[in-house]
C-alpha cells in the first residue's frame, strides 16, 4: 500500500465515522458493496468515479480526501446542525440528572 492510499483510506474512515455511518450505510449511499468500503479504508485504491461519489456524500472537495494532515473540509451547515443536535441532546440528558 502506498502512502496516498493509506491517507485516502484514513480520511474515508474518519469522515464515515464523523457522519456516524456504518460501512454498509456508506456503501448504499454511493451504490457499491460494503466490501469495497472496507477495502478502501484498508488502503485499497478506488476509481475517480468513486472518489467523486464519496466527495458528494461527504460534502467535501474530492481533492481534500487526499489531504495528508486529515484536514478535510466538510459542509459548514452540516457541522453546525450536528453541533446543535449534540448540545440539545446534552441539555436533555443534564435536565434529567
HELIX and SHEET records of a PDB file:
HELIX    1   1 UNK A    3  UNK A   18  1                                  16    
HELIX    2   2 UNK A   23  UNK A   30  1                                   8    
HELIX    3   3 UNK A   34  UNK A   41  1                                   8    
HELIX    4   4 UNK A   48  UNK A   58  1                                  11    
HELIX    5   5 UNK A   62  UNK A   66  5                                   5    
HELIX    6   6 UNK A   76  UNK A   95  1                                  20    
END                                                                             
